[in-house]
Amino acid sequence: MSSTDDFTGPVIDNPVSGERIRIRVSAAQSGGKLLAWELRLAPGGRVPSGHVHPGQEERFSVIRGRLRFRLGWRRRVVGPGQSVTVPPGVPHHFANAGPTEAVVLVETRPAMQMAELLRVAAELARDQHGRPRWLPRPVDLLLFMDEFAAEVRAPFLPVRLVRVVVRGAARLAAGTGADARYRRLRAR
């Protein structure tokens, strides 16, 4: 898998985080074993918050630029030709550590619903209409966390307690119609 300068094909663009993503190998193409994606991260760009993938490994291979990682409590900066592997269950966060766009090849194993998670996260970001905040509205965030519980969770919090709260809030939102905006964004 190599990076191309034209970045053609469908792009997932997250205006809040500065992420531009192009899926290179889909879950369908790999039989669910792999999601391979090219990440272009703008200067100052970063994943919105630290997170954990309970059952997935991620491998980040830097092609251009530099990325700053936090893996658990450790920090690391990587540049071209270097890689970082994040095992399942390890809290992590990453950001562009340089003045230019970072180009990174990412492999997520197994693929699960990661491509859909990336797409929905970008839709939630676009819905913020220029509001200067990194996270979606609380109801939308809870619904997102419920839908993608197998792919992502908050780090450093009691898993069972968070799951009970998120699941309960999602049911309440669905029962009261407070999930309408999320469902609309989800369908885009």
Backbone as ProteinMPNN parsed JSONL, in Angstrom:
{"seq_chain_A": "MSSTDDFTGPVIDNPVSGERIRIRVSAAQSGGKLLAWELRLAPGGRVPSGHVHPGQEERFSVIRGRLRFRLGWRRRVVGPGQSVTVPPGVPHHFANAGPTEAVVLVETRPAMQMAELLRVAAELARDQHGRPRWLPRPVDLLLFMDEFAAEVRAPFLPVRLVRVVVRGAARLAAGTGADARYRRLRAR", "coords_chain_A": {"N_chain_A": [[0.858, -1.177, 0.0], [0.667, 2.132, -0.923], [1.127, 5.696, -0.66], [-0.584, 8.215, -2.505], [-0.187, 11.217, -4.379], [-2.358, 12.485, -5.521], [-4.722, 11.884, -4.181], [-7.225, 10.789, -4.908], [-10.627, 9.559, -5.284], [-13.343, 8.551, -3.041], [-13.608, 10.667, -0.247], [-13.381, 11.102, 3.231], [-14.022, 13.792, 5.064], [-13.133, 15.587, 7.833], [-13.91, 18.469, 9.256], [-13.445, 19.573, 11.777], [-11.42, 18.152, 13.136], [-9.388, 18.195, 11.28], [-8.829, 16.026, 9.727], [-8.444, 14.146, 6.767], [-9.602, 11.477, 5.044], [-9.09, 8.557, 3.18], [-10.39, 5.556, 2.199], [-8.561, 2.7, 1.557], [-8.448, -0.106, 1.513], [-11.262, -1.879, 1.984], [-13.517, -3.242, 4.507], [-15.158, -5.113, 3.28], [-13.612, -5.838, 1.07], [-11.502, -7.143, 2.295], [-12.552, -9.266, 3.608], [-13.394, -8.596, 6.129], [-11.169, -8.568, 7.74], [-9.365, -6.443, 7.662], [-9.118, -2.892, 7.63], [-7.816, -0.586, 5.637], [-6.473, 2.59, 5.46], [-5.809, 5.865, 4.211], [-4.588, 8.599, 5.851], [-4.706, 12.019, 5.996], [-3.525, 14.631, 7.751], [-4.084, 17.816, 8.791], [-1.935, 20.675, 9.527], [-1.814, 21.284, 12.965], [-3.969, 19.656, 13.3], [-5.861, 17.053, 14.925], [-6.927, 13.994, 16.485], [-10.142, 14.07, 17.91], [-10.4, 13.279, 20.692], [-8.828, 11.379, 23.342], [-8.929, 7.811, 23.165], [-10.055, 4.348, 23.133], [-9.724, 1.294, 21.424], [-11.47, -1.449, 21.876], [-11.289, -4.072, 20.733], [-9.603, -3.975, 18.553], [-6.609, -3.593, 16.635], [-4.449, -0.944, 15.782], [-2.311, 0.294, 13.28], [-0.063, 2.771, 12.546], [1.633, 4.222, 9.952], [3.97, 6.502, 9.112], [4.231, 8.559, 6.33], [4.751, 11.141, 5.341], [5.596, 14.148, 7.093], [4.992, 14.644, 10.644], [3.867, 12.883, 13.528], [2.441, 13.172, 16.734], [2.075, 11.027, 19.381], [0.113, 9.741, 22.041], [0.294, 7.031, 24.023], [-1.296, 5.192, 26.213], [0.176, 6.306, 29.056], [2.484, 7.154, 27.942], [4.425, 9.216, 25.75], [5.157, 9.949, 22.318], [6.905, 10.894, 19.374], [6.7, 10.516, 15.93], [8.144, 10.158, 12.656], [8.627, 10.312, 9.036], [8.817, 7.064, 7.608], [8.643, 5.764, 9.998], [6.73, 3.785, 12.338], [3.837, 3.23, 14.418], [2.326, 0.961, 16.515], [-0.759, 0.273, 17.899], [-1.981, -1.662, 20.312], [-5.018, -3.641, 20.906], [-7.248, -2.252, 23.323], [-5.534, -0.326, 24.405], [-5.272, 2.917, 25.593], [-5.199, 5.808, 23.544], [-4.061, 8.67, 21.636], [-3.654, 11.014, 19.014], [-1.856, 13.522, 17.127], [-1.043, 16.066, 14.7], [2.293, 16.847, 14.585], [3.813, 18.708, 13.325], [4.614, 21.493, 11.05], [3.48, 21.088, 8.578], [1.2, 19.283, 6.419], [0.481, 16.011, 7.558], [0.971, 12.778, 6.285], [-0.314, 9.644, 6.51], [-0.389, 6.136, 6.621], [-2.828, 3.943, 7.64], [-3.679, 0.987, 9.313], [-6.295, -0.954, 10.373], [-7.195, -3.598, 12.379], [-9.317, -6.182, 13.489], [-11.458, -5.052, 10.782], [-14.138, -4.4, 11.445], [-16.661, -2.036, 12.159], [-15.28, 0.279, 11.539], [-14.853, 2.028, 9.308], [-17.39, 3.114, 8.927], [-17.716, 4.362, 11.394], [-15.744, 6.39, 11.171], [-16.874, 7.878, 9.081], [-19.376, 8.706, 10.173], [-18.475, 10.187, 12.371], [-17.271, 12.339, 11.034], [-19.545, 13.478, 9.849], [-20.93, 14.308, 12.14], [-19.137, 16.256, 13.012], [-19.284, 18.126, 10.901], [-21.846, 19.035, 11.343], [-21.622, 20.829, 13.378], [-21.571, 23.449, 12.626], [-19.541, 25.475, 12.656], [-19.179, 25.938, 15.354], [-16.986, 26.393, 18.053], [-15.963, 23.777, 19.218], [-14.661, 20.604, 20.171], [-15.982, 18.188, 20.504], [-19.028, 16.413, 19.672], [-22.533, 17.363, 20.181], [-23.86, 16.526, 23.414], [-25.975, 14.494, 23.457], [-25.776, 13.438, 20.877], [-23.143, 12.479, 20.978], [-23.385, 10.46, 22.951], [-25.148, 8.709, 21.615], [-23.544, 8.032, 19.436], [-21.41, 6.757, 20.796], [-22.826, 4.581, 21.774], [-23.705, 3.275, 19.421], [-21.246, 2.571, 18.242], [-19.923, 0.998, 20.127], [-18.433, -1.38, 20.122], [-16.245, -0.687, 18.648], [-15.047, 1.635, 19.718], [-14.254, 3.31, 22.77], [-14.367, 5.375, 25.744], [-11.315, 6.275, 27.37], [-9.767, 5.212, 30.483], [-12.01, 5.129, 32.149], [-14.517, 3.415, 34.095], [-15.496, 0.59, 32.421], [-17.922, -0.971, 32.447], [-19.717, 0.691, 33.875], [-19.775, 2.999, 32.232], [-20.837, 1.84, 29.92], [-23.425, 1.087, 30.792], [-24.538, 3.606, 31.393], [-24.331, 4.907, 28.876], [-25.855, 3.177, 27.217], [-28.373, 3.349, 28.497], [-28.912, 6.117, 28.202], [-29.026, 6.268, 25.41], [-31.292, 4.706, 24.868], [-33.25, 6.234, 26.164], [-33.068, 8.605, 24.656], [-33.915, 7.629, 22.156], [-36.523, 6.869, 22.832], [-37.744, 9.292, 23.382], [-37.498, 10.781, 21.135], [-35.288, 12.37, 20.944], [-33.183, 11.556, 19.513], [-33.362, 12.255, 16.877], [-31.834, 14.17, 15.33], [-29.312, 12.926, 15.276], [-29.964, 10.504, 13.932], [-30.688, 11.626, 11.477], [-28.245, 12.793, 10.624], [-26.725, 10.516, 10.547], [-27.818, 9.171, 8.415], [-26.942, 10.52, 6.197]], "CA_chain_A": [[0.0, 0.0, 0.0], [1.481, 3.343, -0.963], [0.383, 6.953, -0.691], [-0.559, 8.928, -3.77], [-0.307, 12.661, -4.18], [-3.616, 13.033, -6.036], [-5.755, 11.653, -3.175], [-8.492, 10.624, -5.618], [-11.565, 8.617, -4.696], [-14.175, 9.102, -1.97], [-12.839, 11.202, 0.886], [-14.089, 11.455, 4.455], [-13.392, 15.044, 5.467], [-13.584, 16.038, 9.154], [-13.452, 19.856, 9.353], [-13.071, 19.931, 13.145], [-10.149, 17.527, 13.506], [-8.38, 18.376, 10.237], [-8.565, 14.728, 9.114], [-8.981, 13.766, 5.455], [-9.403, 10.031, 5.041], [-9.52, 7.796, 2.003], [-10.322, 4.123, 2.427], [-7.766, 2.023, 0.516], [-8.926, -1.489, 1.505], [-12.463, -1.888, 2.824], [-13.837, -4.478, 5.22], [-15.7, -6.049, 2.288], [-12.505, -6.323, 0.235], [-10.574, -7.97, 3.081], [-13.29, -10.263, 4.369], [-13.535, -8.105, 7.504], [-9.903, -8.681, 8.478], [-8.55, -5.232, 7.598], [-9.511, -1.629, 7.024], [-6.6, 0.182, 5.375], [-6.884, 3.932, 5.08], [-4.809, 6.924, 4.151], [-4.967, 9.744, 6.673], [-3.989, 13.286, 5.821], [-3.849, 15.422, 8.937], [-3.662, 19.205, 8.608], [-1.169, 21.244, 10.638], [-2.686, 21.571, 14.092], [-5.038, 18.668, 13.357], [-5.726, 16.005, 15.938], [-8.125, 13.226, 16.766], [-10.816, 14.909, 18.9], [-10.154, 12.945, 22.097], [-8.222, 10.093, 23.588], [-9.907, 6.75, 23.032], [-9.602, 2.962, 23.166], [-10.409, 0.33, 20.56], [-11.443, -2.652, 22.719], [-10.941, -5.313, 20.058], [-8.912, -3.709, 17.293], [-5.243, -3.068, 16.623], [-4.201, 0.065, 14.743], [-0.906, 0.534, 12.951], [0.115, 4.05, 11.861], [2.934, 4.322, 9.277], [4.087, 7.881, 8.643], [4.84, 8.744, 5.005], [5.266, 12.528, 5.35], [5.217, 14.916, 8.275], [5.281, 14.062, 11.96], [2.721, 12.695, 14.408], [2.679, 13.029, 18.177], [1.18, 10.016, 19.941], [0.071, 9.376, 23.456], [-0.093, 5.625, 24.157], [-1.386, 5.077, 27.666], [0.761, 7.52, 29.649], [3.726, 7.459, 27.219], [4.335, 10.101, 24.581], [6.144, 9.608, 21.297], [6.771, 11.596, 18.104], [7.216, 9.697, 14.835], [8.257, 10.829, 11.374], [8.619, 9.463, 7.84], [9.471, 5.773, 7.719], [8.426, 5.178, 11.321], [5.379, 3.283, 12.59], [3.378, 3.011, 15.786], [1.25, -0.021, 16.599], [-1.565, 0.432, 19.106], [-2.714, -2.917, 20.558], [-6.389, -3.485, 21.431], [-7.383, -1.905, 24.736], [-4.571, 0.69, 24.847], [-5.72, 4.299, 25.364], [-4.271, 6.554, 22.684], [-4.439, 9.955, 21.053], [-2.597, 11.458, 18.101], [-1.983, 14.876, 16.579], [0.024, 16.486, 13.803], [3.346, 17.481, 15.377], [4.652, 19.545, 12.47], [4.003, 22.653, 10.397], [2.917, 20.713, 7.28], [0.27, 18.161, 6.443], [1.037, 14.678, 7.785], [0.35, 11.724, 5.485], [-0.131, 8.434, 7.31], [-1.146, 4.957, 6.235], [-3.357, 3.335, 8.859], [-4.302, -0.324, 9.175], [-7.115, -1.321, 11.528], [-7.481, -5.04, 12.33], [-10.151, -6.377, 12.307], [-12.09, -3.822, 10.283], [-15.404, -4.156, 12.14], [-17.418, -0.927, 11.565], [-14.431, 1.471, 11.659], [-15.084, 2.979, 8.212], [-18.646, 3.808, 9.215], [-17.424, 5.236, 12.524], [-15.036, 7.569, 10.649], [-17.83, 8.662, 8.286], [-20.361, 9.323, 11.064], [-17.757, 11.211, 13.144], [-17.121, 13.511, 10.162], [-20.877, 14.096, 9.726], [-21.194, 15.01, 13.404], [-18.29, 17.454, 13.025], [-19.849, 19.101, 9.96], [-23.084, 19.543, 11.927], [-21.352, 21.816, 14.425], [-21.784, 24.786, 12.051], [-18.527, 26.441, 13.054], [-19.034, 26.098, 16.8], [-15.598, 26.056, 18.415], [-15.808, 22.708, 20.198], [-14.099, 19.4, 19.559], [-16.867, 17.036, 20.62], [-20.41, 16.672, 19.271], [-23.515, 17.604, 21.244], [-23.854, 15.368, 24.321], [-26.872, 13.405, 23.043], [-25.186, 12.812, 19.692], [-21.963, 11.732, 21.421], [-23.849, 9.241, 23.609], [-25.674, 7.818, 20.588], [-22.363, 7.573, 18.702], [-20.718, 5.799, 21.647], [-23.65, 3.38, 21.839], [-23.672, 2.593, 18.125], [-19.912, 2.055, 17.936], [-19.33, 0.514, 21.381], [-17.45, -2.436, 19.842], [-15.082, -0.092, 17.995], [-14.384, 2.712, 20.461], [-14.792, 3.698, 24.082], [-13.578, 6.378, 26.462], [-10.247, 5.669, 28.167], [-9.592, 5.503, 31.906], [-13.285, 5.133, 32.866], [-15.02, 2.045, 34.297], [-16.171, 0.156, 31.199], [-19.314, -1.385, 32.688], [-20.507, 1.861, 34.255], [-19.961, 3.817, 31.034], [-21.737, 1.117, 29.022], [-24.78, 1.184, 31.341], [-24.98, 4.997, 31.222], [-24.489, 5.178, 27.445], [-26.993, 2.396, 26.722], [-29.585, 3.946, 29.055], [-29.134, 7.416, 27.562], [-29.429, 6.024, 24.023], [-32.692, 4.258, 24.893], [-34.053, 7.4, 26.528], [-33.089, 9.495, 23.49], [-34.776, 7.015, 21.139], [-37.897, 6.878, 23.318], [-38.283, 10.653, 23.43], [-37.273, 11.449, 19.853], [-34.099, 13.228, 21.02], [-32.175, 10.998, 18.613], [-33.724, 12.611, 15.498], [-30.716, 14.811, 14.634], [-28.291, 11.892, 15.053], [-30.45, 9.629, 12.869], [-30.619, 12.37, 10.216], [-26.838, 12.889, 10.249], [-26.288, 9.146, 10.294], [-28.34, 8.739, 7.12], [-26.326, 11.272, 5.085]], "C_chain_A": [[0.893, 1.225, 0.0], [0.585, 4.564, -1.054], [0.479, 7.57, -2.081], [-0.761, 10.406, -3.5], [-1.645, 13.21, -4.646], [-4.79, 12.845, -5.081], [-7.129, 11.558, -3.825], [-9.352, 9.586, -4.925], [-12.351, 9.273, -3.584], [-13.342, 9.49, -0.751], [-13.793, 11.488, 2.042], [-13.354, 12.661, 5.014], [-13.974, 15.499, 6.803], [-13.046, 17.446, 9.382], [-13.012, 20.27, 10.755], [-11.687, 19.403, 13.492], [-9.036, 17.772, 12.499], [-8.015, 17.075, 9.548], [-9.215, 14.647, 7.737], [-8.601, 12.312, 5.27], [-9.893, 9.457, 3.719], [-9.327, 6.323, 2.312], [-9.591, 3.485, 1.251], [-8.176, 0.558, 0.369], [-10.089, -1.535, 2.486], [-12.61, -3.226, 3.55], [-14.344, -5.528, 4.231], [-14.58, -6.651, 1.441], [-11.595, -7.287, 0.985], [-11.278, -9.088, 3.857], [-13.415, -9.896, 5.836], [-12.251, -8.111, 8.312], [-9.154, -7.366, 8.611], [-9.345, -4.063, 7.043], [-8.21, -0.86, 6.86], [-7.024, 1.541, 4.855], [-5.708, 4.891, 5.106], [-5.367, 8.121, 4.907], [-4.085, 10.917, 6.301], [-4.472, 14.191, 6.945], [-3.236, 16.808, 8.801], [-2.768, 19.663, 9.764], [-2.128, 21.658, 11.754], [-3.811, 20.564, 14.254], [-4.76, 17.598, 14.404], [-7.033, 15.245, 16.05], [-8.813, 13.933, 17.941], [-10.578, 14.557, 20.366], [-9.43, 11.611, 22.187], [-9.3, 9.027, 23.567], [-9.226, 5.393, 23.084], [-10.393, 2.186, 22.129], [-10.348, -1.011, 21.293], [-10.955, -3.914, 22.012], [-10.194, -5.134, 18.754], [-7.495, -3.213, 17.544], [-5.163, -2.035, 15.511], [-2.704, 0.205, 14.544], [-0.834, 1.792, 12.09], [1.524, 4.076, 11.272], [3.03, 5.699, 8.637], [4.839, 7.917, 7.311], [5.496, 10.12, 4.923], [4.791, 13.217, 6.605], [5.589, 14.185, 9.556], [3.99, 13.956, 12.753], [3.2, 12.563, 15.841], [1.624, 12.057, 18.701], [1.241, 10.032, 21.449], [-0.479, 7.956, 23.485], [-0.108, 5.323, 25.641], [-0.88, 6.378, 28.262], [2.041, 7.939, 28.939], [3.446, 8.367, 26.028], [5.456, 9.766, 23.615], [5.861, 10.437, 20.054], [7.42, 10.714, 17.037], [7.192, 10.484, 13.538], [8.285, 9.837, 10.233], [9.431, 8.176, 8.04], [9.286, 5.094, 9.065], [6.958, 4.768, 11.477], [5.116, 3.182, 14.08], [2.239, 2.0, 15.707], [0.558, 0.139, 17.949], [-2.353, -0.864, 19.306], [-4.141, -2.648, 21.042], [-6.352, -3.14, 22.919], [-6.436, -0.837, 25.241], [-5.126, 2.086, 24.561], [-4.697, 5.038, 24.509], [-4.925, 7.817, 22.136], [-3.328, 10.313, 20.086], [-2.926, 12.834, 17.54], [-0.845, 15.123, 15.604], [1.042, 17.267, 14.628], [4.212, 18.421, 14.558], [3.888, 20.673, 11.814], [3.362, 22.341, 9.04], [1.95, 19.548, 7.455], [1.029, 16.857, 6.693], [0.254, 13.69, 6.921], [0.715, 10.403, 6.149], [-0.976, 7.308, 6.721], [-1.537, 4.24, 7.516], [-3.979, 1.99, 8.5], [-5.02, -0.65, 10.472], [-7.523, -2.782, 11.359], [-8.186, -5.484, 13.592], [-10.875, -5.074, 11.959], [-13.316, -3.421, 11.098], [-16.166, -3.043, 11.426], [-16.616, 0.375, 11.583], [-14.659, 2.476, 10.531], [-16.357, 3.778, 8.458], [-18.467, 4.762, 10.389], [-16.746, 6.523, 12.044], [-15.984, 8.477, 9.875], [-18.828, 9.398, 9.181], [-19.695, 10.413, 11.909], [-17.579, 12.485, 12.317], [-18.455, 14.223, 9.97], [-21.227, 14.876, 10.99], [-20.374, 16.303, 13.472], [-18.85, 18.526, 12.094], [-21.111, 19.751, 10.518], [-22.846, 20.641, 12.96], [-21.446, 23.259, 13.931], [-20.811, 25.828, 12.594], [-18.415, 26.68, 14.547], [-17.645, 25.631, 17.217], [-15.499, 24.996, 19.51], [-15.406, 21.431, 19.465], [-15.054, 18.221, 19.57], [-18.28, 17.394, 20.177], [-21.294, 17.0, 20.464], [-23.613, 16.357, 22.112], [-24.766, 14.209, 23.901], [-26.29, 12.68, 21.838], [-23.961, 11.979, 20.068], [-22.368, 10.425, 22.098], [-24.401, 8.228, 22.595], [-24.547, 7.225, 19.744], [-21.635, 6.497, 19.501], [-21.506, 4.491, 21.767], [-23.558, 2.596, 20.534], [-22.328, 1.915, 17.869], [-19.172, 1.551, 19.178], [-18.28, -0.581, 21.15], [-16.162, -1.869, 19.257], [-14.336, 0.912, 18.864], [-15.063, 2.936, 21.806], [-13.858, 4.731, 24.697], [-12.5, 5.684, 27.289], [-10.383, 6.024, 29.65], [-10.897, 5.597, 32.703], [-13.752, 3.689, 33.039], [-15.915, 1.618, 33.134], [-17.638, -0.177, 31.438], [-20.208, -0.207, 33.036], [-20.789, 2.738, 33.041], [-20.96, 3.144, 30.098], [-23.191, 1.213, 29.491], [-25.336, 2.595, 31.119], [-25.256, 5.303, 29.753], [-25.71, 4.451, 26.888], [-28.316, 2.988, 27.222], [-29.926, 5.28, 28.401], [-29.599, 7.242, 26.115], [-30.887, 5.573, 23.95], [-33.636, 5.411, 25.222], [-34.176, 8.353, 25.338], [-33.999, 8.935, 22.407], [-36.241, 7.068, 21.549], [-38.545, 8.248, 23.309], [-38.141, 11.398, 22.107], [-36.061, 12.361, 19.849], [-32.978, 12.723, 20.118], [-32.397, 11.398, 17.155], [-32.562, 13.234, 14.725], [-29.635, 13.778, 14.304], [-28.717, 10.962, 13.912], [-30.372, 10.315, 11.512], [-29.182, 12.471, 9.724], [-26.307, 11.518, 9.84], [-26.679, 8.682, 8.9], [-27.696, 9.473, 5.932], [-25.353, 10.426, 4.313]], "O_chain_A": [[1.786, 1.341, 0.84], [-0.569, 4.475, -1.472], [1.506, 7.457, -2.75], [-1.413, 10.799, -2.532], [-2.043, 14.292, -4.216], [-5.768, 13.588, -5.168], [-8.086, 12.172, -3.354], [-8.872, 8.827, -4.083], [-12.075, 10.414, -3.213], [-12.488, 8.732, -0.293], [-14.874, 12.045, 1.849], [-12.188, 12.559, 5.395], [-15.172, 15.768, 6.9], [-11.861, 17.614, 9.67], [-12.269, 21.241, 10.896], [-10.872, 20.12, 14.073], [-7.863, 17.582, 12.819], [-7.0, 17.01, 8.855], [-10.373, 15.023, 7.556], [-7.424, 11.954, 5.331], [-10.955, 9.82, 3.213], [-8.224, 5.892, 2.649], [-9.951, 3.701, 0.094], [-8.248, 0.035, -0.743], [-9.921, -1.263, 3.675], [-11.921, -4.199, 3.245], [-13.993, -6.703, 4.34], [-14.604, -7.843, 1.134], [-10.981, -8.159, 0.371], [-10.655, -9.771, 4.67], [-13.528, -10.772, 6.693], [-12.254, -7.691, 9.47], [-8.392, -7.18, 9.56], [-10.138, -4.215, 6.113], [-7.568, -0.519, 7.853], [-7.831, 1.641, 3.931], [-4.767, 4.758, 5.889], [-6.472, 8.589, 4.635], [-2.859, 10.809, 6.293], [-5.662, 14.478, 7.071], [-2.017, 16.953, 8.707], [-2.836, 19.102, 10.858], [-3.14, 22.31, 11.498], [-4.538, 20.61, 15.247], [-3.614, 17.281, 14.723], [-8.105, 15.772, 15.753], [-8.135, 14.354, 18.878], [-10.557, 15.454, 21.209], [-9.419, 10.823, 21.241], [-10.452, 9.295, 23.909], [-7.999, 5.291, 23.079], [-11.596, 2.396, 21.974], [-9.294, -1.646, 21.331], [-10.278, -4.74, 22.625], [-10.155, -6.049, 17.932], [-7.22, -2.516, 18.521], [-5.732, -2.219, 14.435], [-1.931, 0.233, 15.502], [-1.464, 1.869, 11.036], [2.504, 3.964, 12.008], [2.265, 6.025, 7.729], [5.937, 7.375, 7.187], [6.643, 10.251, 4.495], [3.718, 12.914, 7.125], [6.383, 13.245, 9.554], [3.123, 14.826, 12.665], [4.22, 11.934, 16.124], [0.428, 12.25, 18.486], [2.281, 10.301, 22.049], [-1.594, 7.709, 23.024], [0.948, 5.209, 26.265], [-1.445, 7.44, 28.003], [2.63, 8.964, 29.283], [2.394, 8.298, 25.393], [6.548, 9.36, 24.013], [4.7, 10.661, 19.713], [8.538, 10.229, 17.211], [6.347, 11.356, 13.335], [8.002, 8.655, 10.427], [10.548, 8.19, 8.557], [9.729, 3.96, 9.25], [6.069, 5.328, 10.835], [6.035, 3.066, 14.89], [1.303, 2.167, 14.925], [1.201, 0.142, 18.999], [-3.29, -1.139, 18.556], [-4.439, -1.559, 21.531], [-5.534, -3.667, 23.673], [-6.519, -0.464, 26.412], [-5.42, 2.408, 23.41], [-3.49, 4.915, 24.717], [-6.142, 7.996, 22.171], [-2.174, 9.952, 20.314], [-4.081, 13.254, 17.482], [0.195, 14.468, 15.672], [0.689, 18.24, 15.293], [5.243, 18.886, 15.042], [2.677, 20.806, 11.988], [2.768, 23.222, 8.418], [1.899, 18.916, 8.51], [2.09, 16.628, 6.112], [-0.972, 13.76, 6.837], [1.89, 10.082, 6.327], [-2.138, 7.51, 6.367], [-0.694, 3.963, 8.369], [-4.707, 1.868, 7.515], [-4.418, -0.624, 11.546], [-8.111, -3.164, 10.347], [-7.704, -5.191, 14.686], [-10.894, -4.127, 12.744], [-13.508, -2.244, 11.405], [-16.309, -3.092, 10.204], [-17.199, 1.458, 11.636], [-14.658, 3.68, 10.788], [-16.391, 4.986, 8.222], [-19.017, 5.864, 10.375], [-17.126, 7.618, 12.46], [-15.912, 9.7, 9.994], [-19.094, 10.581, 8.97], [-20.298, 11.461, 12.138], [-17.72, 13.589, 12.843], [-18.492, 15.453, 9.932], [-21.761, 15.982, 10.911], [-20.871, 17.327, 13.94], [-18.887, 19.703, 12.454], [-21.409, 20.901, 10.195], [-23.792, 21.314, 13.369], [-21.404, 24.191, 14.734], [-21.215, 26.936, 12.948], [-17.638, 27.533, 14.977], [-17.185, 24.58, 16.772], [-15.01, 25.277, 20.604], [-15.761, 21.214, 18.306], [-14.944, 17.336, 18.721], [-18.69, 18.549, 20.291], [-20.859, 16.924, 21.613], [-23.467, 15.244, 21.607], [-24.357, 13.051, 23.986], [-26.307, 11.45, 21.781], [-23.767, 10.889, 19.53], [-21.756, 9.387, 21.846], [-24.145, 7.03, 22.711], [-24.592, 6.05, 19.381], [-21.283, 5.449, 18.96], [-20.913, 3.415, 21.853], [-23.355, 1.382, 20.551], [-22.283, 0.806, 17.337], [-17.95, 1.663, 19.27], [-17.33, -0.687, 21.925], [-15.106, -2.493, 19.357], [-13.115, 1.03, 18.758], [-16.274, 2.774, 21.952], [-12.731, 4.935, 24.245], [-12.746, 4.617, 27.851], [-11.031, 7.005, 30.013], [-10.888, 6.099, 33.827], [-13.422, 2.831, 32.221], [-16.965, 2.216, 32.896], [-18.506, 0.292, 30.701], [-21.334, -0.116, 32.547], [-21.923, 3.173, 32.843], [-21.835, 3.81, 29.543], [-24.091, 1.402, 28.673], [-26.483, 2.75, 30.701], [-26.286, 5.887, 29.419], [-26.511, 5.045, 26.166], [-29.269, 3.113, 26.454], [-31.086, 5.545, 28.084], [-30.465, 7.981, 25.646], [-31.631, 6.009, 23.072], [-34.701, 5.539, 24.618], [-35.264, 8.849, 25.047], [-34.772, 9.678, 21.802], [-37.111, 7.289, 20.706], [-39.769, 8.354, 23.236], [-38.616, 12.527, 21.976], [-35.817, 13.057, 18.864], [-31.946, 13.379, 19.973], [-31.679, 10.918, 16.278], [-32.326, 12.864, 13.575], [-29.106, 13.757, 13.192], [-27.917, 10.665, 13.024], [-30.036, 9.683, 10.511], [-28.918, 12.259, 8.541], [-25.529, 11.398, 8.893], [-25.966, 7.896, 8.275], [-27.894, 9.077, 4.783], [-24.75, 10.901, 3.351]]}, "name": "protein", "num_of_chains": 1, "seq": "MSSTDDFTGPVIDNPVSGERIRIRVSAAQSGGKLLAWELRLAPGGRVPSGHVHPGQEERFSVIRGRLRFRLGWRRRVVGPGQSVTVPPGVPHHFANAGPTEAVVLVETRPAMQMAELLRVAAELARDQHGRPRWLPRPVDLLLFMDEFAAEVRAPFLPVRLVRVVVRGAARLAAGTGADARYRRLRAR"}
